[in-house]
Amino acid sequence: MKIQTESFELNTRGNTDIIDITTKVQEIITNSNLKEGNVLIFAVGSTAGLTTIEYEPGLLKDLPELFEKLIPSNRPYHHDKTWGDGNGYSHLRASMLGASIQIPFSKGHLLLGTWQQIVFIDFDNRARKRKIIVQITGE
């Protein structure tokens, strides 16, 4: 069993910016020459998260609307009083979604459904440069 760790960066717009990273993750697996295993994808930072969705225009609107209903951006949070940065909601959204996701691969290809893509979501209230860690375990 081998473990390989890679990373890449994204420039985001913030404000629940959703970015499809499936192709980049698959490229890293392909370049690893590993055929069977699991890939762990980790979002560095406390105001972003990862999940899988069907990356299509309707869901790119629905998902931010869902987060806005669950954790509104237009109300004060205790975090905002502590730091004065106005992004308390982004920390809560990120903790709810989670900072990592693990996906199996076989024959060198991610085992995703036909309409399933890996997405990075930046919940912060400003544009950011983000780092993604990709750790592959396999043979």
C-alpha positions in Angstrom: 0.0 0.0 0.0 1.4 3.4 -1.0 0.4 6.9 0.2 0.9 9.9 -2.0 0.1 13.5 -1.0 -0.4 16.3 -3.5 -2.0 19.8 -3.4 -3.4 22.4 -5.6 -4.7 26.0 -5.2 -7.9 27.7 -6.3 -8.8 31.3 -6.6 -12.4 31.7 -5.4 -15.0 34.5 -5.3 -16.2 33.6 -1.8 -19.9 34.0 -0.9 -20.7 30.3 -1.4 -18.7 30.0 -4.6 -19.0 26.4 -5.9 -16.1 25.0 -7.9 -16.0 21.6 -9.6 -12.7 20.0 -8.8 -13.4 16.5 -10.2 -11.1 16.8 -13.2 -8.2 18.0 -11.1 -8.6 15.2 -8.6 -8.8 12.6 -11.4 -5.7 14.1 -12.9 -3.8 13.6 -9.7 -4.9 10.0 -9.4 -3.9 9.4 -13.0 -0.5 10.9 -12.4 0.0 8.7 -9.3 0.0 5.5 -11.3 -2.1 3.9 -8.6 -4.9 1.7 -9.8 -7.0 0.8 -6.7 -7.6 2.7 -3.5 -9.1 5.7 -1.9 -8.5 9.4 -2.3 -9.0 11.8 0.6 -9.6 15.4 -0.4 -9.2 18.1 2.3 -10.0 21.8 2.2 -7.5 23.8 4.2 -9.2 26.5 6.2 -12.2 26.9 8.4 -14.6 28.6 6.0 -14.8 26.1 3.1 -16.0 22.6 2.6 -16.3 19.7 0.2 -19.1 17.5 -1.1 -20.5 15.9 -4.2 -23.4 17.2 -6.3 -24.6 17.2 -9.8 -22.8 20.3 -11.0 -25.6 21.9 -13.0 -27.1 25.4 -13.0 -30.2 24.6 -10.9 -28.2 23.1 -8.1 -25.6 25.8 -8.3 -28.5 28.1 -7.2 -30.3 25.7 -4.9 -27.3 24.9 -2.7 -26.4 28.5 -1.8 -30.1 29.2 -1.2 -30.3 26.2 1.2 -27.3 27.4 3.1 -28.8 30.9 3.3 -32.0 29.5 4.8 -30.2 27.3 7.3 -27.5 29.7 8.3 -28.4 33.3 7.1 -25.5 35.6 6.3 -27.4 38.8 7.3 -27.6 38.2 11.0 -24.9 38.8 13.7 -23.0 35.8 15.1 -20.9 35.6 18.3 -17.8 35.0 16.1 -18.4 38.4 14.5 -18.2 40.1 17.9 -14.9 38.3 18.6 -13.1 39.1 15.4 -15.2 41.8 13.7 -14.8 40.1 10.3 -18.5 39.4 9.6 -18.0 35.8 8.5 -19.4 33.9 11.5 -22.0 32.3 9.1 -19.2 31.0 6.9 -17.6 29.1 9.7 -20.9 27.5 10.7 -21.7 26.5 7.1 -18.2 25.0 6.6 -18.4 23.0 9.8 -21.8 21.7 8.8 -20.6 20.6 5.4 -17.2 19.3 6.5 -13.6 19.9 5.4 -12.9 16.5 3.7 -14.4 13.8 1.6 -13.1 10.3 0.7 -13.8 8.6 -2.6 -12.8 5.2 -3.8 -11.1 4.6 -7.2 -10.6 1.5 -9.3 -8.6 0.9 -12.5 -7.2 4.4 -12.0 -10.7 6.1 -12.1 -12.9 7.8 -9.5 -15.9 5.7 -8.7 -18.4 8.5 -9.0 -22.0 8.3 -10.3 -22.8 9.5 -13.8 -24.0 12.9 -12.5 -21.8 13.2 -9.5 -18.9 15.7 -9.3 -16.6 16.7 -6.4 -17.1 20.3 -5.5 -15.3 22.8 -3.3 -17.5 25.5 -1.7 -16.0 28.7 -0.3 -18.3 30.2 2.2 -16.2 33.1 3.2 -17.4 36.7 2.7 -14.5 37.6 0.3 -12.4 36.2 -2.5 -9.7 33.9 -1.4 -6.8 31.8 -2.6 -7.5 28.3 -1.3 -5.4 25.2 -0.9 -6.7 21.6 -1.4 -4.8 18.6 -0.2 -5.3 15.3 -2.1 -4.0 12.2 -0.4 -4.1 9.0 -2.3 -3.9 5.6 -0.6 -3.7 2.5 -2.8 -1.7 0.2 -5.0 
